């Protein structure tokens, strides 16, 4: 029972992370260019 | 709106096939997008937009589906994440590929949207379309140079959006069709399989419990595996590749042999199938049990596919019918016995002698044996022993059909039938107790002889004659036989006339003549008497006239008379050349000559008349036949007087 709960909890965290990723990819991902310029600079481009 | 939603959102049930398919597609898609990491790095390097940044951004794009494989249980939901990933990769490609190829990089979106249809889920396409729409509008505001390599107005974004919408609609349609017709097909097959399984279970239930043996065979006779349980219970389980005849050969070799002979005719199609099927055996014996076999062909487009055999256990029914027959026969025998004990006992003794003559190695020729069987048949029918008459008829038919002499088996069949019938009748018979049947007129006749002072020898002769049955009773029996036959043959009600019926003839001398008289009666009814439709009242006359030196026993009818042309034709077929009426009368007595082409159980074998002549000639007599077209026929047996009674 406790193993199942732990698994559920882990999955819930992962799902939350996925939602963040999707939000980023759909919305914040639109800001990639802004971030990418930073990224390029960080990468020494 | 609801219909649109129902179209876009798949039904909740996920089949095993769909799950397996999506797992495979999700894995392929993941590797496809992993391959984008080096690809985007190259694009970033070529365009001077930063290879490492492009690779890192692409890796971030792949993180989503990787995360989804752990976070989401549903394969469909995992697929939808690829909708976001695909568009994100498109955005990265346009961004890192910006410069002179910026617009060309947009082709990626259209390719990716189309590819998303492989997930067979419209929502994956919708997710992709929404993602790309949001990206474009947002970027156009925030960083237009990331999307367009010129100063594009909003209308340019809308044109792009319009193409995305058109393609998305098409991709949604393709995805849904894919789901319905390929993924869903599996579902349909599953449902159909389940339905077939249910029907198979129902059929098995029927096969397990039906009280009939059902089995099918290919045109080669090889048994199919499906059969009802009754087959195994009754005959044992067939072996693989068993044919109908090899299987039933272990149970009833006669059935099997007959079946194998008739099978080719069913298969080759030379004769109508119904006729060929009708020639297959219909009765099967397994130990003590009896079965009816019914045959049916299964054809497709006129071509024979299967032969169906339905076997029913008829043991009880047959036994019941046999018991009924035996019962009826006993009643008839009892009736005949009660009408005239003396005559019955005479018949019984004569019939037993005839049967005895068939025992052991035959002393007589085949034709003589046939006469015995034929005469036995006629007399047994006359005295109610129908089972013996039937056995005789069957034996005659078998020999005729095979154009062969009577065999030991044939004789055994007759003997067996007689012994069974005689054993049943013996309970009524008391042969050991000599009884004499007298009628009042017999006593009156004796009294009158005494009154007129008759001499002792005359009185002695009168009393001796009481040991013999009066002809009246014999004529009565023959009359009954004629009436029964006439009704069966649709000849109407026959009037019987008798003459000289008070005579009593000694059995020792006339036994053979009495036993052949039924042949004459059968011929008279079958060949002679007019059909009911002729409007003529049929009659038969039995007479016995005592002349000075001979006794004339005759049977006359008012029928159509003998067809002498037919007799002549039949005689010519036998290689004879009849020139006169005498020759034609001679031909009537030839063994095997009959004007009938087909023998029936009444007449037509050409045995009866020859037996009549043989019996008559054995007493030194002769047979005369008078017949004229339309004037009836008279068969007279002239027997010289010797020791006959009064």
Contacts between the chains, C-beta under 8 A, distances in Angstrom:
chain1	res1	chain2	res2	distance
A	11	B	70	7.5
A	11	B	71	5.9
A	11	B	73	8.0
A	14	B	67	6.0
A	14	B	70	5.1
A	14	B	71	3.4
A	15	B	71	4.4
A	15	B	72	7.1
A	17	B	67	5.8
A	17	B	71	7.0
A	18	B	64	6.7
A	18	B	67	4.8
A	18	B	68	5.7
A	18	B	71	4.7
A	18	B	72	7.2
A	18	B	81	7.1
A	21	B	63	6.3
A	21	B	64	4.5
A	21	B	67	6.1
A	22	B	64	6.7
A	22	B	81	7.2
A	22	B	84	5.6
A	25	B	61	7.1
A	25	B	64	6.1
A	25	B	84	4.9
A	25	B	85	7.2
A	25	B	87	7.9
A	25	B	88	4.6
A	25	B	131	7.0
A	26	B	84	6.2
A	26	B	130	7.4
A	26	B	131	5.1
A	26	B	134	5.4
A	26	B	135	7.7
A	27	B	134	6.5
A	27	B	138	7.1
A	29	B	88	5.4
A	29	B	91	6.4
A	29	B	135	6.8
A	30	B	91	7.5
A	30	B	134	6.4
A	30	B	135	5.1
A	30	B	138	3.5
A	30	B	139	5.4
A	30	B	142	6.6
A	31	B	138	7.6
A	31	B	142	6.4
A	32	B	57	6.4
A	32	B	91	6.3
A	32	B	92	6.7
A	32	B	95	5.9
A	32	B	146	7.6
A	33	B	95	5.5
A	33	B	139	6.9
A	33	B	142	7.2
A	33	B	143	4.0
A	33	B	145	7.8
A	33	B	146	4.1
A	34	B	142	6.9
A	34	B	143	6.6
A	36	B	49	7.8
A	36	B	50	7.2
A	36	B	53	5.5
A	36	B	57	6.3
A	36	B	95	6.4
A	36	B	96	7.6
A	39	B	50	7.1
A	39	B	53	4.2
A	39	B	56	6.5
A	39	B	57	7.0
A	40	B	49	7.3
A	40	B	50	4.0
A	40	B	53	4.7
A	43	B	50	6.0
A	43	B	52	4.3
A	43	B	53	5.2
A	43	B	56	7.5
A	45	B	50	4.2
A	45	B	52	7.4
A	45	B	53	6.4
